[in-house]
Amino acid sequence: MKRRDLVASVGSGTVLAAVSGCLAASGDTVRPDTDPDRVPAEFTCEDDAFDRYPAGYDPDELRWGDAGNASIRVDSLAYEYGDTAELTLTAPERGNSDKWNVELFTEGGWVELRAVETDRDPSNTDEDVDGGHRWNLELTEAGIAEASRHADRVRVCPDLVSGRYRFVYHGVLGDGGAGGGSVAAAFDVEV
């Protein structure tokens, strides 16, 4: 083998291995492998003018990371208050990008962070869209409320606490629906 051909083949293999390693690492960002360090007893909104934002999915049919041909990933598994989490959905088709919940793990299970004004419907439209979506979710009370479809009637209640959070997208269509139509990714937040 000529020296030039050897360098080219070794160089290509190194680049391919480096790219493969990057892709494998990014694919692992579905949820932490360990139990959370902090689990609050509850997450209760004491304001009577607000009700907990409804979950748009069946918890028994929720899939971590992948459902059929749809998948969701988060760019990191640990954040500090005020950081921005980037969540990426890949799917050939999906419902609209407003079909999501963001929840905190408590001693009683997963609880939605958002509350909606009593008697104000937080409905979503039912349009179908080709391709995936990317959410940039600022991990603050205002950032989460502003990312919501009806920011004028939604708030995070009570304030965020340190713990394990998960983002659930419940608009998966097509083959992804075989997995229940909902995918989730989890991460820790230090407040």
Secondary structure as UniProt FT lines:
FT   HELIX           3..27
FT   TURN            28..30
FT   TURN            48..49
FT   STRAND          50..52
FT   HELIX           59..61
FT   STRAND          63..64
FT   STRAND          66..67
FT   TURN            68..69
FT   STRAND          70..74
FT   STRAND          78..80
FT   TURN            81..82
FT   STRAND          84..90
FT   STRAND          93..95
FT   TURN            97..98
FT   STRAND          100..106
FT   TURN            107..108
FT   STRAND          109..112
FT   STRAND          114..117
FT   TURN            118..119
FT   STRAND          128..130
FT   STRAND          133..138
FT   HELIX           141..147
FT   TURN            149..150
FT   HELIX           151..153
FT   STRAND          154..156
FT   STRAND          163..169
FT   HELIX           174..179
FT   STRAND          183..190
//
